[in-house]
Amino acid sequence: MGWFPMEMGAAGSTGALLKGDGYTPSHDGSLVYIHVDAIDPTLELIDGNGGKTLMPRMSIGQHGFIAHFEDTEGNRVALHESPAEAPGVC
């Protein structure tokens, strides 16, 4: 089980990731987007820890950037980076 950290009164999401009988990893179900400060360093961490980049960082125009990866259990997950947080963007 993995937990998303929580700070009372702060912005953000909290929750947990579970692995158990009856759960089947997939690329076919819901696609969860996780907001990160910078996609490329995040993908490097994912790739270096047993995950796999499926779609590298790409622009979605004024809404920033996205990327997809496969986690270590075989689930497809997505990342989002805001345009103001993108390297080289003011």
Distance bins in CASP14 RR format, pairs under 12 A and 6 or more apart:
PFRMAT RR
TARGET T0000
AUTHOR 0000-0000-0000
RMODE 2
METHOD distances of the structure
MODEL  1
1 15 0 0 0 0 0 1 0 0 0 0 0
1 16 1 0 1 0 0 0 0 0 0 0 0
1 17 1 0 0 1 0 0 0 0 0 0 0
1 18 1 0 1 0 0 0 0 0 0 0 0
1 19 1 0 0 1 0 0 0 0 0 0 0
1 20 0 0 0 0 1 0 0 0 0 0 0
1 23 0 0 0 0 0 1 0 0 0 0 0
2 14 0 0 0 0 0 1 0 0 0 0 0
2 15 0 0 0 0 1 0 0 0 0 0 0
2 16 1 0 1 0 0 0 0 0 0 0 0
2 17 1 0 1 0 0 0 0 0 0 0 0
2 18 1 0 0 1 0 0 0 0 0 0 0
2 19 0 0 0 0 1 0 0 0 0 0 0
2 71 0 0 0 0 0 1 0 0 0 0 0
2 73 0 0 0 0 0 1 0 0 0 0 0
3 13 0 0 0 0 0 1 0 0 0 0 0
3 14 1 0 0 1 0 0 0 0 0 0 0
3 15 1 0 0 1 0 0 0 0 0 0 0
3 16 1 0 1 0 0 0 0 0 0 0 0
3 17 1 0 0 1 0 0 0 0 0 0 0
3 18 0 0 0 0 0 1 0 0 0 0 0
4 12 0 0 0 0 1 0 0 0 0 0 0
4 13 1 0 0 1 0 0 0 0 0 0 0
4 14 1 0 1 0 0 0 0 0 0 0 0
4 15 1 0 1 0 0 0 0 0 0 0 0
4 16 1 0 0 1 0 0 0 0 0 0 0
4 17 0 0 0 0 1 0 0 0 0 0 0
4 32 0 0 0 0 0 1 0 0 0 0 0
4 34 0 0 0 0 1 0 0 0 0 0 0
4 35 0 0 0 0 0 1 0 0 0 0 0
5 12 0 0 0 0 1 0 0 0 0 0 0
5 13 0 0 0 0 0 1 0 0 0 0 0
5 14 1 0 0 1 0 0 0 0 0 0 0
5 15 0 0 0 0 1 0 0 0 0 0 0
5 16 0 0 0 0 0 1 0 0 0 0 0
6 12 0 0 0 0 1 0 0 0 0 0 0
6 13 0 0 0 0 1 0 0 0 0 0 0
6 14 1 1 0 0 0 0 0 0 0 0 0
6 15 1 0 0 1 0 0 0 0 0 0 0
6 16 0 0 0 0 0 1 0 0 0 0 0
7 13 0 0 0 0 0 1 0 0 0 0 0
7 14 0 0 0 0 1 0 0 0 0 0 0
8 14 0 0 0 0 0 1 0 0 0 0 0
11 35 0 0 0 0 0 1 0 0 0 0 0
12 34 0 0 0 0 0 1 0 0 0 0 0
12 35 0 0 0 0 1 0 0 0 0 0 0
13 32 0 0 0 0 0 1 0 0 0 0 0
13 33 0 0 0 0 0 1 0 0 0 0 0
13 34 0 0 0 0 1 0 0 0 0 0 0
13 35 0 0 0 0 1 0 0 0 0 0 0
15 32 0 0 0 0 0 1 0 0 0 0 0
15 34 0 0 0 0 0 1 0 0 0 0 0
17 23 0 0 0 0 0 1 0 0 0 0 0
17 25 0 0 0 0 0 1 0 0 0 0 0
17 32 0 0 0 0 1 0 0 0 0 0 0
17 34 0 0 0 0 0 1 0 0 0 0 0
17 71 0 0 0 0 1 0 0 0 0 0 0
17 72 0 0 0 0 0 1 0 0 0 0 0
17 73 0 0 0 0 1 0 0 0 0 0 0
17 75 0 0 0 0 1 0 0 0 0 0 0
17 77 0 0 0 0 1 0 0 0 0 0 0
18 25 0 0 0 0 0 1 0 0 0 0 0
18 73 0 0 0 0 0 1 0 0 0 0 0
18 75 0 0 0 0 0 1 0 0 0 0 0
19 25 0 0 0 0 1 0 0 0 0 0 0
19 71 0 0 0 0 0 1 0 0 0 0 0
19 72 0 0 0 0 1 0 0 0 0 0 0
19 73 1 0 0 1 0 0 0 0 0 0 0
19 74 0 0 0 0 0 1 0 0 0 0 0
19 75 0 0 0 0 0 1 0 0 0 0 0
20 73 0 0 0 0 1 0 0 0 0 0 0
23 29 0 0 0 0 0 1 0 0 0 0 0
23 73 0 0 0 0 1 0 0 0 0 0 0
23 74 0 0 0 0 0 1 0 0 0 0 0
23 75 0 0 0 0 1 0 0 0 0 0 0
24 73 0 0 0 0 1 0 0 0 0 0 0
24 74 0 0 0 0 1 0 0 0 0 0 0
24 75 0 0 0 0 1 0 0 0 0 0 0
25 51 0 0 0 0 0 1 0 0 0 0 0
25 70 0 0 0 0 1 0 0 0 0 0 0
25 71 1 0 0 1 0 0 0 0 0 0 0
25 72 0 0 0 0 1 0 0 0 0 0 0
25 73 1 0 1 0 0 0 0 0 0 0 0
25 74 1 1 0 0 0 0 0 0 0 0 0
25 75 1 0 1 0 0 0 0 0 0 0 0
25 76 0 0 0 0 1 0 0 0 0 0 0
25 77 0 0 0 0 0 1 0 0 0 0 0
26 32 0 0 0 0 0 1 0 0 0 0 0
26 70 0 0 0 0 0 1 0 0 0 0 0
26 71 0 0 0 0 0 1 0 0 0 0 0
26 73 0 0 0 0 1 0 0 0 0 0 0
26 74 1 0 0 1 0 0 0 0 0 0 0
26 75 1 0 0 1 0 0 0 0 0 0 0
26 76 1 0 0 1 0 0 0 0 0 0 0
26 77 0 0 0 0 0 1 0 0 0 0 0
27 52 0 0 0 0 0 1 0 0 0 0 0
27 54 0 0 0 0 1 0 0 0 0 0 0
27 55 0 0 0 0 0 1 0 0 0 0 0
27 68 0 0 0 0 1 0 0 0 0 0 0
27 69 0 0 0 0 0 1 0 0 0 0 0
27 70 1 0 0 1 0 0 0 0 0 0 0
27 71 0 0 0 0 0 1 0 0 0 0 0
27 73 0 0 0 0 0 1 0 0 0 0 0
27 74 1 0 0 1 0 0 0 0 0 0 0
27 75 1 0 0 1 0 0 0 0 0 0 0
27 76 1 0 1 0 0 0 0 0 0 0 0
27 77 0 0 0 0 1 0 0 0 0 0 0
27 78 0 0 0 0 0 1 0 0 0 0 0
28 74 0 0 0 0 0 1 0 0 0 0 0
28 75 0 0 0 0 1 0 0 0 0 0 0
28 76 0 0 0 0 1 0 0 0 0 0 0
29 74 0 0 0 0 0 1 0 0 0 0 0
29 75 0 0 0 0 1 0 0 0 0 0 0
29 76 1 0 0 1 0 0 0 0 0 0 0
29 77 0 0 0 0 0 1 0 0 0 0 0
29 78 0 0 0 0 0 1 0 0 0 0 0
30 75 0 0 0 0 1 0 0 0 0 0 0
30 76 0 0 0 0 1 0 0 0 0 0 0
30 77 0 0 0 0 0 1 0 0 0 0 0
30 78 0 0 0 0 0 1 0 0 0 0 0
31 54 0 0 0 0 0 1 0 0 0 0 0
31 55 0 0 0 0 0 1 0 0 0 0 0
31 66 0 0 0 0 0 1 0 0 0 0 0
31 67 0 0 0 0 0 1 0 0 0 0 0
31 68 1 0 0 1 0 0 0 0 0 0 0
31 69 0 0 0 0 0 1 0 0 0 0 0
31 70 0 0 0 0 0 1 0 0 0 0 0
31 75 0 0 0 0 1 0 0 0 0 0 0
31 76 1 0 0 1 0 0 0 0 0 0 0
31 77 1 0 0 1 0 0 0 0 0 0 0
31 78 1 0 1 0 0 0 0 0 0 0 0
31 79 0 0 0 0 0 1 0 0 0 0 0
31 80 0 0 0 0 0 1 0 0 0 0 0
32 68 0 0 0 0 0 1 0 0 0 0 0
32 69 0 0 0 0 0 1 0 0 0 0 0
32 71 0 0 0 0 0 1 0 0 0 0 0
32 75 0 0 0 0 1 0 0 0 0 0 0
32 76 0 0 0 0 1 0 0 0 0 0 0
32 77 1 0 1 0 0 0 0 0 0 0 0
32 78 1 0 0 1 0 0 0 0 0 0 0
32 79 0 0 0 0 0 1 0 0 0 0 0
32 80 0 0 0 0 0 1 0 0 0 0 0
33 39 0 0 0 0 0 1 0 0 0 0 0
33 60 0 0 0 0 0 1 0 0 0 0 0
33 63 0 0 0 0 0 1 0 0 0 0 0
33 64 0 0 0 0 0 1 0 0 0 0 0
33 65 0 0 0 0 0 1 0 0 0 0 0
33 66 1 0 0 1 0 0 0 0 0 0 0
33 67 0 0 0 0 1 0 0 0 0 0 0
33 68 0 0 0 0 1 0 0 0 0 0 0
33 69 0 0 0 0 0 1 0 0 0 0 0
33 76 0 0 0 0 0 1 0 0 0 0 0
33 77 0 0 0 0 1 0 0 0 0 0 0
33 78 1 0 1 0 0 0 0 0 0 0 0
33 79 1 0 0 1 0 0 0 0 0 0 0
33 80 1 0 1 0 0 0 0 0 0 0 0
33 81 0 0 0 0 0 1 0 0 0 0 0
33 82 0 0 0 0 0 1 0 0 0 0 0
34 42 0 0 0 0 1 0 0 0 0 0 0
34 43 0 0 0 0 0 1 0 0 0 0 0
34 46 0 0 0 0 0 1 0 0 0 0 0
34 66 0 0 0 0 0 1 0 0 0 0 0
34 67 0 0 0 0 0 1 0 0 0 0 0
34 68 0 0 0 0 0 1 0 0 0 0 0
34 69 0 0 0 0 1 0 0 0 0 0 0
34 71 0 0 0 0 0 1 0 0 0 0 0
34 75 0 0 0 0 0 1 0 0 0 0 0
34 77 1 0 0 1 0 0 0 0 0 0 0
34 78 1 0 0 1 0 0 0 0 0 0 0
34 79 1 0 1 0 0 0 0 0 0 0 0
34 80 1 0 0 1 0 0 0 0 0 0 0
34 81 0 0 0 0 0 1 0 0 0 0 0
35 42 0 0 0 0 0 1 0 0 0 0 0
35 63 0 0 0 0 0 1 0 0 0 0 0
35 64 0 0 0 0 0 1 0 0 0 0 0
35 65 0 0 0 0 0 1 0 0 0 0 0
35 66 0 0 0 0 0 1 0 0 0 0 0
35 67 0 0 0 0 0 1 0 0 0 0 0
35 78 0 0 0 0 0 1 0 0 0 0 0
35 79 1 0 0 1 0 0 0 0 0 0 0
35 80 1 0 1 0 0 0 0 0 0 0 0
35 81 1 0 0 1 0 0 0 0 0 0 0
35 82 1 0 0 1 0 0 0 0 0 0 0
35 85 0 0 0 0 1 0 0 0 0 0 0
36 42 1 0 1 0 0 0 0 0 0 0 0
36 43 0 0 0 0 1 0 0 0 0 0 0
36 44 0 0 0 0 0 1 0 0 0 0 0
36 45 0 0 0 0 1 0 0 0 0 0 0
36 46 0 0 0 0 0 1 0 0 0 0 0
36 57 0 0 0 0 0 1 0 0 0 0 0
36 64 0 0 0 0 0 1 0 0 0 0 0
36 65 0 0 0 0 1 0 0 0 0 0 0
36 66 0 0 0 0 0 1 0 0 0 0 0
36 67 0 0 0 0 1 0 0 0 0 0 0
36 69 0 0 0 0 0 1 0 0 0 0 0
36 77 0 0 0 0 0 1 0 0 0 0 0
36 78 0 0 0 0 0 1 0 0 0 0 0
36 79 1 0 1 0 0 0 0 0 0 0 0
36 80 1 0 0 1 0 0 0 0 0 0 0
36 81 1 0 1 0 0 0 0 0 0 0 0
36 82 0 0 0 0 1 0 0 0 0 0 0
36 85 0 0 0 0 1 0 0 0 0 0 0
36 86 0 0 0 0 0 1 0 0 0 0 0
37 65 0 0 0 0 0 1 0 0 0 0 0
37 79 0 0 0 0 0 1 0 0 0 0 0
37 80 0 0 0 0 0 1 0 0 0 0 0
37 81 1 0 0 1 0 0 0 0 0 0 0
37 82 0 0 0 0 1 0 0 0 0 0 0
37 84 0 0 0 0 0 1 0 0 0 0 0
37 85 1 0 1 0 0 0 0 0 0 0 0
37 86 0 0 0 0 1 0 0 0 0 0 0
37 87 0 0 0 0 1 0 0 0 0 0 0
38 44 0 0 0 0 1 0 0 0 0 0 0
38 45 0 0 0 0 0 1 0 0 0 0 0
38 57 0 0 0 0 1 0 0 0 0 0 0
38 64 0 0 0 0 0 1 0 0 0 0 0
38 65 0 0 0 0 1 0 0 0 0 0 0
38 67 0 0 0 0 0 1 0 0 0 0 0
38 79 0 0 0 0 1 0 0 0 0 0 0
38 80 0 0 0 0 0 1 0 0 0 0 0
38 81 1 0 0 1 0 0 0 0 0 0 0
38 82 0 0 0 0 0 1 0 0 0 0 0
38 84 0 0 0 0 0 1 0 0 0 0 0
38 85 1 0 0 1 0 0 0 0 0 0 0
38 86 1 0 0 1 0 0 0 0 0 0 0
38 87 1 0 0 1 0 0 0 0 0 0 0
38 88 0 0 0 0 0 1 0 0 0 0 0
38 89 0 0 0 0 0 1 0 0 0 0 0
39 45 0 0 0 0 0 1 0 0 0 0 0
39 46 0 0 0 0 0 1 0 0 0 0 0
39 53 0 0 0 0 1 0 0 0 0 0 0
39 55 0 0 0 0 0 1 0 0 0 0 0
39 56 0 0 0 0 1 0 0 0 0 0 0
39 57 1 0 1 0 0 0 0 0 0 0 0
39 58 0 0 0 0 1 0 0 0 0 0 0
39 59 0 0 0 0 0 1 0 0 0 0 0
39 60 0 0 0 0 0 1 0 0 0 0 0
39 64 0 0 0 0 1 0 0 0 0 0 0
39 65 1 0 1 0 0 0 0 0 0 0 0
39 66 1 0 0 1 0 0 0 0 0 0 0
39 67 1 0 1 0 0 0 0 0 0 0 0
39 68 0 0 0 0 0 1 0 0 0 0 0
39 69 0 0 0 0 1 0 0 0 0 0 0
39 78 0 0 0 0 1 0 0 0 0 0 0
39 79 1 0 1 0 0 0 0 0 0 0 0
39 80 0 0 0 0 1 0 0 0 0 0 0
39 81 1 0 1 0 0 0 0 0 0 0 0
39 82 0 0 0 0 0 1 0 0 0 0 0
39 83 0 0 0 0 0 1 0 0 0 0 0
39 85 0 0 0 0 1 0 0 0 0 0 0
39 86 0 0 0 0 1 0 0 0 0 0 0
39 87 0 0 0 0 1 0 0 0 0 0 0
40 46 0 0 0 0 0 1 0 0 0 0 0
40 47 0 0 0 0 0 1 0 0 0 0 0
40 53 0 0 0 0 1 0 0 0 0 0 0
40 56 0 0 0 0 1 0 0 0 0 0 0
40 57 1 0 1 0 0 0 0 0 0 0 0
40 58 0 0 0 0 0 1 0 0 0 0 0
40 65 0 0 0 0 1 0 0 0 0 0 0
40 67 0 0 0 0 1 0 0 0 0 0 0
40 69 0 0 0 0 0 1 0 0 0 0 0
40 79 0 0 0 0 1 0 0 0 0 0 0
40 81 0 0 0 0 1 0 0 0 0 0 0
40 85 0 0 0 0 0 1 0 0 0 0 0
40 86 0 0 0 0 1 0 0 0 0 0 0
40 87 1 0 0 1 0 0 0 0 0 0 0
41 47 0 0 0 0 0 1 0 0 0 0 0
41 48 0 0 0 0 0 1 0 0 0 0 0
41 57 0 0 0 0 0 1 0 0 0 0 0
41 67 0 0 0 0 0 1 0 0 0 0 0
41 79 0 0 0 0 0 1 0 0 0 0 0
41 81 0 0 0 0 0 1 0 0 0 0 0
41 85 0 0 0 0 0 1 0 0 0 0 0
41 87 0 0 0 0 1 0 0 0 0 0 0
42 48 0 0 0 0 0 1 0 0 0 0 0
42 49 0 0 0 0 0 1 0 0 0 0 0
42 51 0 0 0 0 0 1 0 0 0 0 0
42 53 0 0 0 0 0 1 0 0 0 0 0
42 56 0 0 0 0 0 1 0 0 0 0 0
42 57 0 0 0 0 1 0 0 0 0 0 0
42 65 0 0 0 0 0 1 0 0 0 0 0
42 66 0 0 0 0 0 1 0 0 0 0 0
42 67 0 0 0 0 1 0 0 0 0 0 0
42 68 0 0 0 0 0 1 0 0 0 0 0
42 69 0 0 0 0 1 0 0 0 0 0 0
42 77 0 0 0 0 0 1 0 0 0 0 0
42 78 0 0 0 0 0 1 0 0 0 0 0
42 79 1 0 1 0 0 0 0 0 0 0 0
42 80 0 0 0 0 0 1 0 0 0 0 0
42 81 0 0 0 0 1 0 0 0 0 0 0
42 85 0 0 0 0 0 1 0 0 0 0 0
43 49 0 0 0 0 0 1 0 0 0 0 0
43 50 0 0 0 0 0 1 0 0 0 0 0
43 51 0 0 0 0 1 0 0 0 0 0 0
43 52 0 0 0 0 1 0 0 0 0 0 0
43 53 1 0 1 0 0 0 0 0 0 0 0
43 54 0 0 0 0 1 0 0 0 0 0 0
43 55 0 0 0 0 1 0 0 0 0 0 0
43 56 1 0 0 1 0 0 0 0 0 0 0
43 57 1 0 0 1 0 0 0 0 0 0 0
43 58 0 0 0 0 0 1 0 0 0 0 0
43 65 0 0 0 0 0 1 0 0 0 0 0
43 66 0 0 0 0 0 1 0 0 0 0 0
43 67 1 0 0 1 0 0 0 0 0 0 0
43 68 0 0 0 0 1 0 0 0 0 0 0
43 69 1 0 0 1 0 0 0 0 0 0 0
43 70 0 0 0 0 0 1 0 0 0 0 0
43 77 0 0 0 0 0 1 0 0 0 0 0
43 78 0 0 0 0 0 1 0 0 0 0 0
43 79 1 0 0 1 0 0 0 0 0 0 0
43 81 0 0 0 0 0 1 0 0 0 0 0
44 50 0 0 0 0 0 1 0 0 0 0 0
44 51 0 0 0 0 0 1 0 0 0 0 0
44 53 0 0 0 0 1 0 0 0 0 0 0
44 56 0 0 0 0 0 1 0 0 0 0 0
44 57 0 0 0 0 0 1 0 0 0 0 0
44 67 0 0 0 0 0 1 0 0 0 0 0
44 69 0 0 0 0 0 1 0 0 0 0 0
44 79 0 0 0 0 0 1 0 0 0 0 0
45 51 0 0 0 0 1 0 0 0 0 0 0
45 53 0 0 0 0 0 1 0 0 0 0 0
45 69 0 0 0 0 0 1 0 0 0 0 0
45 71 0 0 0 0 0 1 0 0 0 0 0
45 79 0 0 0 0 0 1 0 0 0 0 0
46 52 1 0 0 1 0 0 0 0 0 0 0
46 53 1 0 0 1 0 0 0 0 0 0 0
46 54 0 0 0 0 0 1 0 0 0 0 0
46 56 0 0 0 0 0 1 0 0 0 0 0
46 67 0 0 0 0 1 0 0 0 0 0 0
46 68 0 0 0 0 0 1 0 0 0 0 0
46 69 1 0 1 0 0 0 0 0 0 0 0
46 70 0 0 0 0 1 0 0 0 0 0 0
46 71 1 0 0 1 0 0 0 0 0 0 0
46 72 0 0 0 0 1 0 0 0 0 0 0
46 74 0 0 0 0 0 1 0 0 0 0 0
46 75 0 0 0 0 0 1 0 0 0 0 0
46 77 0 0 0 0 1 0 0 0 0 0 0
46 78 0 0 0 0 0 1 0 0 0 0 0
46 79 0 0 0 0 1 0 0 0 0 0 0
47 53 1 0 1 0 0 0 0 0 0 0 0
47 54 0 0 0 0 0 1 0 0 0 0 0
47 56 0 0 0 0 0 1 0 0 0 0 0
47 67 0 0 0 0 0 1 0 0 0 0 0
47 69 1 0 0 1 0 0 0 0 0 0 0
47 70 0 0 0 0 0 1 0 0 0 0 0
47 71 0 0 0 0 0 1 0 0 0 0 0
47 72 0 0 0 0 0 1 0 0 0 0 0
48 69 0 0 0 0 0 1 0 0 0 0 0
48 72 0 0 0 0 0 1 0 0 0 0 0
49 69 0 0 0 0 0 1 0 0 0 0 0
49 71 0 0 0 0 1 0 0 0 0 0 0
49 72 1 0 0 1 0 0 0 0 0 0 0
50 69 0 0 0 0 0 1 0 0 0 0 0
50 70 0 0 0 0 1 0 0 0 0 0 0
50 71 0 0 0 0 1 0 0 0 0 0 0
50 72 1 0 1 0 0 0 0 0 0 0 0
50 73 0 0 0 0 0 1 0 0 0 0 0
50 74 0 0 0 0 0 1 0 0 0 0 0
51 68 0 0 0 0 0 1 0 0 0 0 0
51 69 1 0 0 1 0 0 0 0 0 0 0
51 70 1 0 1 0 0 0 0 0 0 0 0
51 71 1 0 1 0 0 0 0 0 0 0 0
51 72 1 0 1 0 0 0 0 0 0 0 0
51 73 0 0 0 0 1 0 0 0 0 0 0
51 74 0 0 0 0 1 0 0 0 0 0 0
51 75 0 0 0 0 0 1 0 0 0 0 0
51 76 0 0 0 0 0 1 0 0 0 0 0
51 77 0 0 0 0 1 0 0 0 0 0 0
52 67 0 0 0 0 0 1 0 0 0 0 0
52 68 0 0 0 0 1 0 0 0 0 0 0
52 69 1 0 0 1 0 0 0 0 0 0 0
52 70 1 0 1 0 0 0 0 0 0 0 0
52 71 0 0 0 0 1 0 0 0 0 0 0
52 72 0 0 0 0 1 0 0 0 0 0 0
52 73 0 0 0 0 0 1 0 0 0 0 0
52 74 0 0 0 0 1 0 0 0 0 0 0
52 75 0 0 0 0 0 1 0 0 0 0 0
52 76 0 0 0 0 0 1 0 0 0 0 0
52 77 0 0 0 0 0 1 0 0 0 0 0
53 67 1 0 0 1 0 0 0 0 0 0 0
53 68 1 0 0 1 0 0 0 0 0 0 0
53 69 1 0 1 0 0 0 0 0 0 0 0
53 70 0 0 0 0 1 0 0 0 0 0 0
53 71 0 0 0 0 0 1 0 0 0 0 0
53 76 0 0 0 0 0 1 0 0 0 0 0
53 77 0 0 0 0 0 1 0 0 0 0 0
53 78 0 0 0 0 0 1 0 0 0 0 0
53 79 0 0 0 0 1 0 0 0 0 0 0
54 66 0 0 0 0 0 1 0 0 0 0 0
54 67 0 0 0 0 1 0 0 0 0 0 0
54 68 1 0 1 0 0 0 0 0 0 0 0
54 69 1 0 1 0 0 0 0 0 0 0 0
54 70 1 0 1 0 0 0 0 0 0 0 0
54 71 0 0 0 0 0 1 0 0 0 0 0
54 74 0 0 0 0 0 1 0 0 0 0 0
54 75 0 0 0 0 0 1 0 0 0 0 0
54 76 1 0 0 1 0 0 0 0 0 0 0
54 77 0 0 0 0 1 0 0 0 0 0 0
54 78 0 0 0 0 1 0 0 0 0 0 0
54 79 0 0 0 0 0 1 0 0 0 0 0
55 65 0 0 0 0 0 1 0 0 0 0 0
55 66 1 0 0 1 0 0 0 0 0 0 0
55 67 1 0 1 0 0 0 0 0 0 0 0
55 68 1 0 1 0 0 0 0 0 0 0 0
55 69 0 0 0 0 1 0 0 0 0 0 0
55 70 0 0 0 0 0 1 0 0 0 0 0
55 76 0 0 0 0 1 0 0 0 0 0 0
55 77 0 0 0 0 0 1 0 0 0 0 0
55 78 0 0 0 0 1 0 0 0 0 0 0
55 79 0 0 0 0 1 0 0 0 0 0 0
56 65 0 0 0 0 1 0 0 0 0 0 0
56 66 0 0 0 0 1 0 0 0 0 0 0
56 67 1 0 1 0 0 0 0 0 0 0 0
56 68 0 0 0 0 1 0 0 0 0 0 0
56 69 0 0 0 0 1 0 0 0 0 0 0
56 79 0 0 0 0 0 1 0 0 0 0 0
57 64 0 0 0 0 1 0 0 0 0 0 0
57 65 1 0 1 0 0 0 0 0 0 0 0
57 66 1 0 0 1 0 0 0 0 0 0 0
57 67 1 0 1 0 0 0 0 0 0 0 0
57 68 0 0 0 0 0 1 0 0 0 0 0
57 69 0 0 0 0 0 1 0 0 0 0 0
57 78 0 0 0 0 0 1 0 0 0 0 0
57 79 0 0 0 0 1 0 0 0 0 0 0
57 80 0 0 0 0 0 1 0 0 0 0 0
57 81 1 0 0 1 0 0 0 0 0 0 0
57 86 0 0 0 0 1 0 0 0 0 0 0
57 87 0 0 0 0 1 0 0 0 0 0 0
58 64 0 0 0 0 1 0 0 0 0 0 0
58 65 1 0 0 1 0 0 0 0 0 0 0
58 66 1 0 0 1 0 0 0 0 0 0 0
58 67 1 0 0 1 0 0 0 0 0 0 0
58 68 0 0 0 0 1 0 0 0 0 0 0
58 78 0 0 0 0 0 1 0 0 0 0 0
58 79 0 0 0 0 0 1 0 0 0 0 0
58 80 0 0 0 0 0 1 0 0 0 0 0
58 81 0 0 0 0 0 1 0 0 0 0 0
58 86 0 0 0 0 0 1 0 0 0 0 0
59 65 1 0 1 0 0 0 0 0 0 0 0
59 66 0 0 0 0 1 0 0 0 0 0 0
59 67 0 0 0 0 0 1 0 0 0 0 0
59 80 0 0 0 0 0 1 0 0 0 0 0
59 81 0 0 0 0 1 0 0 0 0 0 0
59 83 0 0 0 0 1 0 0 0 0 0 0
59 86 0 0 0 0 1 0 0 0 0 0 0
59 89 0 0 0 0 0 1 0 0 0 0 0
60 66 1 0 1 0 0 0 0 0 0 0 0
60 67 0 0 0 0 0 1 0 0 0 0 0
60 78 0 0 0 0 0 1 0 0 0 0 0
60 79 0 0 0 0 0 1 0 0 0 0 0
60 80 0 0 0 0 1 0 0 0 0 0 0
60 81 0 0 0 0 1 0 0 0 0 0 0
60 82 0 0 0 0 0 1 0 0 0 0 0
60 83 0 0 0 0 1 0 0 0 0 0 0
60 86 0 0 0 0 0 1 0 0 0 0 0
61 81 0 0 0 0 0 1 0 0 0 0 0
61 82 0 0 0 0 0 1 0 0 0 0 0
61 83 1 0 0 1 0 0 0 0 0 0 0
61 86 0 0 0 0 0 1 0 0 0 0 0
61 89 0 0 0 0 0 1 0 0 0 0 0
62 82 0 0 0 0 0 1 0 0 0 0 0
62 83 1 0 0 1 0 0 0 0 0 0 0
62 84 0 0 0 0 0 1 0 0 0 0 0
62 86 0 0 0 0 0 1 0 0 0 0 0
62 89 0 0 0 0 0 1 0 0 0 0 0
63 80 0 0 0 0 1 0 0 0 0 0 0
63 81 0 0 0 0 1 0 0 0 0 0 0
63 82 0 0 0 0 1 0 0 0 0 0 0
63 83 1 0 0 1 0 0 0 0 0 0 0
63 84 0 0 0 0 0 1 0 0 0 0 0
63 86 0 0 0 0 0 1 0 0 0 0 0
64 79 0 0 0 0 0 1 0 0 0 0 0
64 80 1 0 0 1 0 0 0 0 0 0 0
64 81 1 0 0 1 0 0 0 0 0 0 0
64 82 1 0 1 0 0 0 0 0 0 0 0
64 83 1 0 1 0 0 0 0 0 0 0 0
64 84 0 0 0 0 1 0 0 0 0 0 0
64 85 0 0 0 0 1 0 0 0 0 0 0
64 86 1 0 0 1 0 0 0 0 0 0 0
64 87 0 0 0 0 0 1 0 0 0 0 0
64 89 0 0 0 0 1 0 0 0 0 0 0
65 78 0 0 0 0 0 1 0 0 0 0 0
65 79 0 0 0 0 1 0 0 0 0 0 0
65 80 1 0 0 1 0 0 0 0 0 0 0
65 81 1 0 1 0 0 0 0 0 0 0 0
65 82 0 0 0 0 1 0 0 0 0 0 0
65 83 1 0 0 1 0 0 0 0 0 0 0
65 84 0 0 0 0 0 1 0 0 0 0 0
65 85 0 0 0 0 1 0 0 0 0 0 0
65 86 1 0 0 1 0 0 0 0 0 0 0
65 87 0 0 0 0 1 0 0 0 0 0 0
65 88 0 0 0 0 0 1 0 0 0 0 0
65 89 0 0 0 0 1 0 0 0 0 0 0
66 77 0 0 0 0 0 1 0 0 0 0 0
66 78 1 0 1 0 0 0 0 0 0 0 0
66 79 1 0 0 1 0 0 0 0 0 0 0
66 80 1 0 1 0 0 0 0 0 0 0 0
66 81 1 0 0 1 0 0 0 0 0 0 0
66 82 0 0 0 0 0 1 0 0 0 0 0
66 83 0 0 0 0 0 1 0 0 0 0 0
66 86 0 0 0 0 0 1 0 0 0 0 0
67 76 0 0 0 0 0 1 0 0 0 0 0
67 77 0 0 0 0 1 0 0 0 0 0 0
67 78 1 0 0 1 0 0 0 0 0 0 0
67 79 1 0 1 0 0 0 0 0 0 0 0
67 80 0 0 0 0 1 0 0 0 0 0 0
67 81 0 0 0 0 1 0 0 0 0 0 0
68 75 0 0 0 0 0 1 0 0 0 0 0
68 76 1 0 1 0 0 0 0 0 0 0 0
68 77 1 0 0 1 0 0 0 0 0 0 0
68 78 1 0 1 0 0 0 0 0 0 0 0
68 79 1 0 0 1 0 0 0 0 0 0 0
68 80 0 0 0 0 0 1 0 0 0 0 0
69 75 0 0 0 0 1 0 0 0 0 0 0
69 76 1 0 0 1 0 0 0 0 0 0 0
69 77 1 0 1 0 0 0 0 0 0 0 0
69 78 1 0 0 1 0 0 0 0 0 0 0
69 79 1 0 0 1 0 0 0 0 0 0 0
70 76 1 0 1 0 0 0 0 0 0 0 0
70 77 1 0 0 1 0 0 0 0 0 0 0
70 78 0 0 0 0 0 1 0 0 0 0 0
71 77 1 0 1 0 0 0 0 0 0 0 0
71 78 0 0 0 0 0 1 0 0 0 0 0
71 79 0 0 0 0 0 1 0 0 0 0 0
79 85 0 0 0 0 0 1 0 0 0 0 0
80 86 0 0 0 0 0 1 0 0 0 0 0
81 87 0 0 0 0 1 0 0 0 0 0 0
81 88 0 0 0 0 0 1 0 0 0 0 0
81 89 0 0 0 0 1 0 0 0 0 0 0
82 89 0 0 0 0 1 0 0 0 0 0 0
83 89 1 0 1 0 0 0 0 0 0 0 0
83 90 0 0 0 0 1 0 0 0 0 0 0
84 90 0 0 0 0 1 0 0 0 0 0 0
END
